[in-house]
């Protein structure tokens, strides 16, 4: 009997090193391994970029400088000069998500950004940090964020409820957007790829589609890292400047 083609099998968490603390399972999994690999890949890129001292920049230095300038412009455009203290955080977020997305495009790899547990954890950390920044900078005046200036008083109760709900759903929308796009794209790749060999000579049709979808998925991998990062910038800007 032929083995069933399961496009969701690629998202299964597999334990590599079992670790337990009492009833708490903190095992090192394939997801953990690719997170470590993403961090190592970013670190290697930065090391290769700064080691050479040639008068003409090498390919690694050019790539690192382009990434630096891209995020610096992103921070400047969305936060302004007040965003400089948060550049390292934003740059780290972008590179981690980007490399996680790209590593997941490799054959037999694992895309940790396709799991809601990972993306929601990242989004919750950003949400808490942004809220802390807002309180440290504005104190109790931070609560004015939930009531835009110039709003008629009779609309205040309704708008406050809407703004509070909108604020507290930020980590969920931020995480679901990244997780859903990466999971949907990889599932589609697996489904289309499953038709290549069974169709025999006609398999060139799904193969051509697979190549096109793969190119699109690389673009989506970059765009999702960009969107996740730019929304982080917007949230930090809101915390700094309120409305």
N, C-alpha and C positions, 0 to 999 in steps of 0.2 A: 504494500500500500504506500502510495506517495506521501511524503511528509507534508503536512498542512503548512501553508504560507501564512504566518502571523505577523502583520506589519507592526504590531504593538510590542513584540518580543524585544525589540531594541531598547525599550524604555525600562526594562526590568532591572531593579536594583539587586546586585549580586554581592554577597559578602566575600571579601578577600582575606581579611584578618579579623576573626571574631574577637570582640572585646566587650566585656560586660562589667558594669559597676553596680553590683546588687541586682536590682530589677531593671536597671537602665542599660539599654543596648546602644553602645557607641562604637559599633564595629566599623572597621575601615572597609569601605565598599568601592565598587567601580566608579561611583559618582565622586567619592572622596579622592580617588586616584587621579581622575581627570581634572579636578579642581587644583590639586597639587601640581599637576602637569601644566595647567594653564598659568599658574603663578610662576613656575620654573621657566616656562617659555618667555613670559614677559621679562623676567629677571635676566635671562640670557640675552634677549634682544637689547636691553639697556646696557648690559656689560659689554657686549660686542660693539655697541654704538660709541661708548666713551673710552674704550681701551686704545684704539688707534689714535695717533697724533699726527696724521698725515695732513698736508696742506690742502689736499683735495678730499672731501668727505667720501667715505665708502658707502656701499649700498645700505649697510646696517645703520650707519649714522644718519643717512638721508631719511630712511624709514622712521627712525626714532624722532628726528627733528620734525618731520611732517606730522607725526602723531602729536608731538608737543605743541606745535603751532596750531594744529586743528583744535585741540582742546583749549588752548589759551584764547583763541578767537571765540570759541563757544562760550567760555566763561565771561570774557569781556563783553560780548554782545548781549548776554542774558542776565548777568549780574552787575557788570561794571567793575570799577576799581575795588569795590568792597568784596569782590569775589576772589581776590588774590590769595587770602589765607586758606581758601578751600580748594585751590587748584590741585594739590596733591591728592586729595580725596576723590575729586571728580575724575582726574586722570587715571587713578587706580581703578575706579569703577568701570570706566570705559574700556580700558585694556583687558580687565578681567572678563567682562561680558563678551567683548569682541573675540578674544582668544578662546573662550569657552565655546562660543558659537562656531568658530572656524575649526577648532579641533573636532567638533562633533560631525564635521563634514567628511572626515577621513574614514575610509572603510574599516569596519569592525571597531569603531570607536564608540564613545558614549557622550551624549549631549546633556550635561548636567543642567543647562538652562532650560531644558524641556520638562523639568520637574517643578511643580508649583511649590513644593517644600523649600527648594533652593531659592527660587525667585521671590517668594513671599518673605523668606528670612532676610534676604538682602533689602527688600522694600521696607520691611518693618524697622530694620536698623537705620535706614535713611530717614524714615518718618520720625523716629525717636530723636535722632540727631538734629534734624531740622527743627523740631519742636523745642528742644533744649536750647538751640541757637536763638530762637525767637524769644524765649523767656529770659535768657541772659541779656539780650540786647534791649528788650522793651519792658520786661517785668509784666505787671498785670495789664499794661496797655496792649499786650498781645491779643487780648480778647476783643479788641476793637476790629480785629481782622474778620470777625464773624458778622460785623455790621458795617457795610460800606458807607462811606461818608455821603451825606445828602439824601439818605433814604428817608421817606416819610415815616413818622413814628408808628402809624397804624399798620405799616407793612413790616415793621421790625420783628415781631414774633415769628412770622412766616419765613422771612429771609434768614434769621438767625438759625432756625431749624435746618433750612436748606444748606447754609454755609457749613454748619457743623457736620451734617451728614456728608457733604462733599469733601470736607477736610479729612474725615476719618475713613473715607473709602479710597483715599489716595494710594495707600500701600497695596490694596487689592487690585485696583485698576492698573497700577504700575507693574505688578507681578504677573497678573493674568495676561496682559498684552504680550509680554516677552515669552512666557511659558506656552501660550496658545499658538503663537506664530511659529515657534521652533518645533513644537510637537506636530502641528498640522503639516508643516513643510516636510519633515522627516518621514511622517506617515505616508504622505503622497509619493515621496521618492521610493519608499519600500513597496507600495502597492503597484506603481508603474513598473518598477524593476522586476516584480514578480511575473510580469507578462512576457518578458524578453525571451527566455528560453522555452517556455511551453508553446509559444507560437511558431517556433522553428524558423523557417525562412521569412515569415512575416514579422519576425521579432524586431526587424529594423525600425518598424513604425514606433513601438513603445521605446526602443533604444534612442531614437531621435528625440522623442518627448522627454526621456530621462535626462539626456544631455542638456536640453533647454531648461528643464526644471532645476537641474543642478546649478546652472549658471544663475538662475533666478534666486535660488536658495542662498547662494553666496551673497548676493545683493541684499536679500532680506536679513541675513546674519549681520551684515554691517549696519543696515538701517535700524534693526532692533537694538543694537548696542548704542547707536546714535540717539534713538528716541528715549531709551532708558536714561541716558546721560543728560540729554537736554531737559527732560522732565525733572531730573534731580536739580539741575541748575535753576529751573523755574521755581521749584519748591524752596530752595535756599534764598533766592531773590525775594520771594514772598515773606520768608522769615526775617530777612534783613530790613526790607522796606515796607512791609505790610501792604496796604492797598495804595 
